[in-house]
Amino acid sequence: MNDFDFLSGSWNVINRRLVKPLTGSDEWDEFPGTSVGSRHFDGAASFDEMKCPSRGFTGLTIRIFNPATEQWSIYWASTSRGVLDPTPMVGRFDGDRGEFYGEEQHDGTSVRCRFIWTVLGPDACRWEQAFSADGEQTWETNWTMDFTRA
C-alpha cells in the first residue's frame, strides 16, 4: 500500500511515443502533457488525470491495491475511446521500481504489455510501456513519460 503516494500533486510530463510499435521503426513522437494525481483509501487507491492538449486527448488512471495479493491493478480510460479498459495491468513495487503486466491489443493482435514505474526522488518519476510479441522473450519500449513536479 501507499506505493503510488509519490504521484500525488501536479506534474509536467514529457511524452515520447514510438510512432509504429513492433515494426522495427525508431521514429518517436514527443509531446507535452500535465498530470494531477491524488491518493484515496488511505493509500490503497490512486487516481490521476493526464491532459495532452497538443494531441487532443485526456486520460485517467485508476489504481487499486489488493491487500490479499499485495498487488496493484491499474485501469486506463481516455477521451479517445470513452470507455474504462476492463483489463488491468497487475503488479507490484520493489523499492522505487514497480513492474506491472497485462494484455494489450495492437493492430488487432493480442500482445503482452509491461509498465515500469521508477521513482527518481520527490520531484521526478518515469513511466514506460513496452510490448512483447514473443511471449516476453524480448520487449520493445513504445511509450515513456518523464514527470517533473509542477
N, C-alpha and C positions, 0 to 999 in steps of 0.2 A: 504494500500500500504506500501511498504518497510518492511513488516514483515519478509521476508527472507534475508534481508541485512546481518544479523549475519552470514550467511553461506558463504559469500564471502571469498575467500582465500584458503589456503591449510590446510588439516586436516589429521590426523592419525585416523583410525577408527578401533574399535574392534567390530566385528560382532558376535552375538550369535543367532543361528537359531535352532529352535526346529526341530529335525530330522523327527518326524512323527506327524505333526499337527492333531488335532481333533481325536486322538486315545487314549488319556489319558496318553501318554508317557511323561516322563520328561527327556529324553535324548537330550542334547544340543550339537551342533557342534559350536566351536568357531574358528574364523579365522580373520586375519588382513586384512586391506584394506587402501587405501588412497583415498582422495576426493579433488577435486578442484572445488570451486563454484564461480559463477560470477553473478552480477546483471545487468539488462537491462531495457529498457523503463523507466528510472528514478526510478527504484524500483518496477515497476509493473510486472516485469518478473524476474525469477531466473532460473539459469541453473547450474547443477553440473554433473561431471563425476566421478564415483567411480570405482577404479580398485581393483580387488581381485585376484592377480596372483596365489595364492595357490589354488584357486578354478577354475581358468581358464576362468573367465568372467570379462567383463567390463560393467557397466551400466550407463545410463544417465537419469536425471530427468529434465523435463521442467515444470515450474510453471508459471501460468498466472493469474494475478489479474483482476477480473471483477468489475469495479467501480460501475456498476448499482446494483449488488447484494452484493458488498463488500465481495466477497468470492474468494478463490483461487481454481483453477483446477490444479491438479497435474497429469502429464503423465510420464510414465516409458517406457524405452526400454533397451534391453540388447543384448550383443553379443550372448547369448544362443539362443534367439528366432529370432533376426534380424528384429523385427517389433516394431513400436510405438504402445503401448497399447492404443486402441481408447477410453477406458472407464476411465474417470478421477476419482480421489479421490477429493471430493469437501468439503471445509470447511473454517474455519477462525481462527484467533488468538484472544485470550482474554489475554492481557498482554504477559507474556513469555511462554504461552502454546497454542498450536494450535491443533485442532481436525478436522479430515478430514475423510469422509465416502464414500464408494462406494461398488461395487460388484466385486467379485473375483471368479475365477474358481479354485476349489480344488478337485483333483481326479474326475474330470468330473461333479462336483456338484457346483452350484452357492451358495456362502456364502457371508455374509455381511463382509466387511473389514473396519478396522479403523486404521488410522495413528495418532499417537500423537507425536508432536514435542515439546520439552521442551528446552528453552534457559537457560543454567546454568551459564551464565556470558559471557564475551567477548571471552573466550578461551575454552569453553566447551558447548556441547549441546547433546541431546539424541533424537533419533528417535525410535519409536516402532510400530510394526504392530501386530494387533490382528484379529482373525476370530471369527464370531458368526454364529453358525448353527441353532440357535433357535430364530431368529427374534430379536436379540440384547438384549435378556434377560441375557445372560452370554457371556463373552468374554474370549478367550484364546490367550494370547500373544505368538506369534510364531517367532518373529524376533526382536532383538534390535540392535541398533548401537550406540555406545558411541564415540563421536567425541572429540578430543583434538587438539587444534591449533598446526600445524606443525611448 
